[in-house]
Structures are given as structure tokens and as C-alpha cells.
């Protein structure tokens, strides 16, 4: 529980540091992208320290490209 409190306090600190800059920026797109990435990263870090196994992105790419790779190797044989 202490880890989650530390993560939350760190996120609050980042928000306090970034908020003045984001108020100056007029671009809604930049604000939306920042908060989306911030939320996703906070969620991933919380899940990782909560004991949930987060898969490696490379494994997903390998899974998606395996049929294409098999097809190309079958053509080369």
C-alpha cells in the first residue's frame, strides 16, 4: 500500500510541475495527448507494482508477425 501512495504522490508532484506549462499552451491536442499518456503510464506503473504481469510489447509484435514470417520462409524453401 505504501508503494501505491508513493506512486500517487509522485504523480501529484508531476501534475503540479506540468500544470503551469499546460495552462499556457493553447493547443487542446497537446493537452489531450499529455493527459492520455500520463494516465496510461500511471496505470501501467501501478499495475506493475501491484503484482500484475505486464507483457513485453516485443512478444505481441512477434505474435502478430509470426504467420507472415512463416509464409515467407515457406516461399524460400
KAVENSUL-V21149 format. One record per pair of residues at least 6 apart in sequence whose ideal C-beta (glycine too) atoms are under 6 Angstrom apart, sorted by the first residue. I is the first residue (numbers start at 1). J is the second residue. Records with the same first field share a line. If there is no record, write none. Layout:
I: J ; J
This chain:
3: 49
7: 45 ; 46
11: 42
22: 31
48: 54
